[in-house]
Amino acid sequence: MNGGAGHAGFTLVELLVLIVLVSIAMAGVMTVWQQTQRHAADPLHANRAVKLGQAVLEEIMAKRFDENSGQGGVPRCGSADPGAQPCSTTFGPDAGETSRALYDDVDDYHGLDLTPPTDINGAALTGYAGYRLRVSVAAAGGELSGLNADEAKRIDVTVTTPRGHDYQFSAYRVNF
């Protein structure tokens, strides 16, 4: 027996409307998915940039203030202490400092530009392909209250990720 008032199913018009609506929804979902995939590595790049920037800044801060400062900062360059010499006025590696392993004071790092970044011995760092490391050192005592320009140096370390994002780290090294 056929109970037969109507037929179950969809009409062609209903199917076409359903296909159009699903297509619009899928386009939206795919756009969100594409954006998520495009930026999925950003936190990893940022984390690596922070680690590299902090490590290099710590390496630089461990060096003495100036070429003419004594070991441990005594005597201070530019001071009236016996045996003290004037502070150097040129920034960058000094004569004979042909590699980073030979840098002995903060301003030797001025102008360092490495792509890809390397360790202190010049070996490329694993996982940092596509990164760039730049260092700038400047006389900055005038930026700090009560100091002469040559009594402090500002160290700026910039790490650029493979996606072109710059992360900057700065510190002051004071002639103490």
Protein Blocks (a to p, Z undefined) as FASTA:
>chain_A
ZZklbccdddfklmmmmmmmmmmmmmmmmmmmmmmmmmmmmmmmmmmmmmmmmmmmmmmm
mpcfbfklcehhiacehiabehiacddfbecjdehiabfklpcbfklmgopacdddddfk
opacehighiacddddddfklmpghiafklpccdddddddfkopacddddddddZZ
